[in-house]
Amino acid sequence: MESQTYAIVDLETTGHSSQQGDRIIQIAIVLMKDWEILSTYTTFINPEQRIPYFIQDLTHISEKEVKNAPTFEEKAEEIYEILQDTVFVAHNTDFDLPFLQAEFKRAGLPNWVGKHLDTVELAKILFPTAYSFKLQDLALELGIRLANAHRADDDAAATAYLLKACWHRLLALPLLTLEQLHERSFQLKSNISRLLLDAIHIKRTQQSATSDHHFYYRRLALKQPPNDGEDRQEIIDYPVTFQEKKQLFEKAFQHFEVREDQFKMMDKVWEALLNKEEIMTEASTGIGKTLAYLIPSIIYAKKYHCTMAISTYTSHLLDQLLQEELPKAESILQNKVSAVIVKGMDNYIDLDRFCDLLEVKDVSYDENFTKLQLIVWLQDTETGDLGEVTLTGGGKYFVDKIRRMETTAENRRRKPTFDFYLQTLHACKKADLIITNHAMVLADLNRPDPVFKNVNGWILDEGHQFIQAATNRAEKVFSYSKWKHLFGQLGSSESSGIEHPFYLNLVSSHTMSTRQLTALDEQFKDLTSLFDKSIMAMLRGLPSEKTKKSHHKQSYLLSQLNLQTTVFKEYSYRLNQWLSLANYMTNAYLRYPDELSTKQKVHLADWQYQLNELQVNLAEWDSIFLQQIENDAAWMELDLRNLPGSVHVYKRPAVVEESVAGIFQSFRQTAGIIWASGTLTVPKNPRFIAEQLGLEKTVPLHQFQAPSSYYSGASVYVVEDMPDIQNVSQTVYIESVAEAIVQTVLATNGRCFVLFTSQDMLRKTVDLIQETGTLDDYMLFAQGMSSGSRMRLLKMFQRFERSVLFGTNSFWEGVDVPGDALSAVIVVRLPFSSPEDPYFKARAARITQKGDNSFYKLSLPEAILRFKQGFGRLIRSSEDKGVLIVLDRRIETKSYGKEFTNALPNVPVKKVTLDAMVLELENWYNS
């Protein structure tokens, strides 16, 4: 078989659209054959136009470098000739190839003709768990050298080595996996099928085409599950003295810096576990909190042959714990730790459901692509946790259909021979550590057979977030658009988004009568009509004076609306009847599974999935509109420009302490319980979080502080010539905020977080800065305005040297930007909750009814906690330097202002004018 010659191409351009006049400024072509580089061609191109500054910043290609370079027309024929008889390869061919074709056309040359291969598409399939598929992120993960990202020569070379890494990855896959990929590769956008076929030929000629590390389940190659493991290793005794701890850490880490309070926290955790006590530990940034609870937890689990549970808030923190912190603990203790991550059942794949869906070939690009990713992932995963896969496009909807469910009739009738979720639960029995999240712990409360019933000790990291987790778990949401989408999926027999099980052409003796099918259809049409009437009746009850406001987005407490409960009750009754009939008819088919083809089983399972979704929605409908519970907050949010499509109704408990406290009731006196966090207290109200968690006053609180030297690079500035936020219009205040941001960014050369409490103020401030053009030379990323998730915005912010990130609530905590990537955090307003927020209003009203002051009992302590978290974004290591800038003068003019600065570590707080601050920042930044 003749080997291919690959032309790996990368372009740097003045912008994204050749149609709008953007031009190439650099091109590189790497020729590769037999997976070795033959030659490299690279040249700068004079675009005959200005290069935008952010492109210069991104590529480090200046106008000076291209000034004397040839134009594209001068190089077009040479480039065209190089590409002849090659496979065109690029990291995102959808950009590079059309751009190059447009330039060939402009130069008077015909379209280049040949096969193309996209390494983005290929890498997404072969490395489905990669955090990101950007070239520099993949290069970092795969150990590919990429010294200067966004330079065409370096990018093209890195893409060539990425292609080679993809080839070696193909050869490492089981033959069965390769064959399944090849069968489905013809729907892909680039010519990957030839590459797969080459790999198949090689695998078939090998003496052993199968791997000893895999077993086969319904034509799927799976990784061999780990065995039950060896007996637990004995471990050293707990290091009681300061010197013993110091020696342990020094053996594991070069240049270890002793943190006395870290050792003190270790002792408190150890004592609580031994004495089966419940304690709270607040550890500031810089303590090394995670190791302070991991070391005693591991020693305790191994010494007493029992299992510890560690719970945290987000999946990101779970992964960080397992991948970064646990290896450090193993290194310190010189001992292997058995740890299992446990998540909710619906995080795991239902293998049989997936296998059934694999047999359906006529699917969309997104569904086919997701199947390819999952086929590769399954031969590698040990957990079956779908969260490991980085989904793209429309993959999420497909994955939702293959999540493991307790409730499906299919699972009730057939016990799978292999199940990742049950395997995980089995592994827990012999684990030293079970690592999970707060949501899973909360869910365990209602399980008939709790997962964590035999746990011998608890660490609840980010313990203050347990309140939010409990609130989120109890929250009910009605979404008009979600209901309409679900109706569209179920549809009627003429317009269904899925094929009805009623038309599966089963044996005639088992099918329903035509009369029954027609009745079900007609009832469904009546239900969709009644649904719209119910919602429109609710909207007619909106207070008329509020709809005249200029703001399009509005919120209303349900108590403000004249809801007709009988309408909602009637709809609930009718929908319940319809679901009963639909489930009865579906179960009639399930009684004859042997007479169903695979395709029929798949459609039937789709139908069941949609019915189950509708049942869940109905339960939320009843909870929101028909059940009045004291202390619940219920409200509607909508956009007046999009009615009824934008209607959302929320119901949330105002207090959760009883449910949180109840979870651990059975463990008290039988296991140690340690609540750990960086923010558990506020000045004058040290038990603010403890009260919301429902903890008794007898539960002690221990505080641990990093040495003052840890914060030696930090300062706080209060800008004293800002206007008083309460005495000027929002427009005037925003103008002053914009000016302060611009001056700070220019003084620090970017690398700033700007933290808002309102999306509206964020948007208006960013719009004003963009209108003035004062920061045109910087990349501005704004939450709610720039596309992408919070993590994507953060990644983009870190990528550009001259950049500013504008964020609201979710950026106040949980975001780490170590080192020089962050110079300043600007606090636009003290982070009080909006008094108009319906959830806050419900909680405040409850406090007022008790005769307490809701400002001092709720509003102020919550704002101080967020303020502490905002400061925590700034200094993430003892090497960091940075400034916290407060633009809200209430911090100095109000009696409560001191409580904000008192909540921070001992860092200098300076009250200065904007001009004086800018001068200091310039001197500091340039020093």
Order of alpha helices (4+ residues) and beta strands (2+ residues): beta-beta-beta-alpha-alpha-alpha-beta-alpha-beta-alpha-alpha-alpha-alpha-alpha-beta-beta-alpha-alpha-beta-alpha-beta-alpha-alpha-beta-alpha-alpha-alpha-alpha-alpha-beta-alpha-beta-alpha-beta-alpha-alpha-beta-alpha-alpha-beta-beta-alpha-beta-alpha-beta-beta-alpha-beta-alpha-beta-alpha-beta-beta-alpha-alpha-beta-alpha-alpha-beta-alpha
